[in-house]
Amino acid sequence: MPESKRKGIYLLPNLLTTGGLFSGFFAVVSAMNGHFEAAAIAIFVAMLFDGLDGRVARMTNTQSDFGAEYDSMADMVSFGIAPALIAYTWGLTELGKLGWLAAFIYVAGAALRLARFNTQVGTADKRYFQGLASPAAAALVAGLVWVGVEYDISGDDYGLLVALLTAAAGLLMISNFKYNSFKEVNWHGKVPFVALLVVMLIFVIVATAPSLVLFIAFLLYTIAGPVNTFRSVDKVKLEHVVGDTEESNDADFDAEQKQSAGDDTASKEKANKS
């Protein structure tokens, strides 16, 4: 008889996911204690762990359904709840109901974004994200707080701006705007020597003013989604912004057609055998 598979979970990728979850939890605790710079930096650390766990799982052939679900749960904490709480405690408390409403819009957008992403795995175009990815949205919100702390800006003085950016990040996550995923980049191929110099220059620029550079970078990336989408269509329609796209409807129709064809074939085979 074939030997049964050993039950358990893969250690390395899930350990990295746990590191990201810890970073998100640390960000929440730091924000509650008024340590906003540490909280914002913890979000970016969580992004590093989130980028590593999936790649390590693919490189070591240790992907699993458990790992995918665990990663989504960790992302909800690190890129959903934590950034909203950081923004709320830093600059939204004085706005009252408007403040927590803006924070909730972000949390709800992150939850819906992760749920939609999980249902589209294997069918979506890997070159693009549908809607702003939750790590990028978290970096945008955390970057704003980090810049504010770095330059001694009180979040309460700009509460409306913080609320607008936080709510906008939440809405962009559930939009249909196309964002480049950079997954088509060949990390195993050879590049010119000058590419290494460019990478070193980028590191130097980031190191000079990390909070400002990272915030500007993710702000430009956030704006690039709507700009690229509007430039790629002749006439802007509602499905280009929000709702079900024609591609997804076609995909569902094709799936139903294939299932129906398969059922018809099975019925015919059954009839022939009888």
Buried (B, 14 or more C-beta within 10 A) or exposed (E): EEEEEEEEEBEBBBEBBBBBBBBBBBBBBBBEEEBBBBBBBBBBBBBBBBEBBBEBBEEEEBEBEEBBEBBBEBBBBBBBBBBBBBBBBBBBBEBEEBBBBBBBBBBBBBBBBBEBBEEBEEEBEEEBBBBBBBBBBBBBBBBBBBBBBBEEBEBBEBBBEBBEBBBBBBBBBBBBBBBBBEEEEEEEEEEEEEEEEEEEEEEEEBEEBBBBBBBEBBBEBBEBBBEBBEEEEEEEEEBBBEEEBEBBEEBEEEEEEEEEEEEEEEEEEEEEEE
